[in-house]
Amino acid sequence: MAKWKKKTPTFEYHDTPTTLFVASFGGACAFITVVNTIGDIVESLGHQANKLLAWQVNMGALCVGIIAFFVFLFILEVLETRSKITAWRSSAPWLPLVGLTAIATVVHIPFYVVALIGAIYGVWAYRRTSSVRGLARLP
């Protein structure tokens, strides 16, 4: 009886959409957690938190969600590529979204403007992340 040899793959498997989906899930969980707990925090702080407006609370929660997305993405990239430099290069394009939402938390920028800018920028960041991961596969 012949023994079957296990064929070793000649390529590494990198799936950018799956990694971004998992990181997005982590960011969404952080956003939902902040939105659900902010009422209790405002209630416990009393008069000091009455200065916060609804749009500031929502943009702040979105900013926390995007920070969590970035952290999850960086950790997943480190685990997958085993290179902090490659992980930084593939996750760094998403950092300006943190700045955008932080500015929108302080200065009133309508949500639809933030969403439009974020969507347009997100397409570029996705392409940049995919290209960095593609370059990491080359010998």
Summary of the structure (lengths in Angstrom):
residues: 139
radius of gyration: 19.7
end to end distance: 37.7
largest distance: 80.8
contacts: 356
relative contact order: 0.13
helix: 82%
strand: 0%
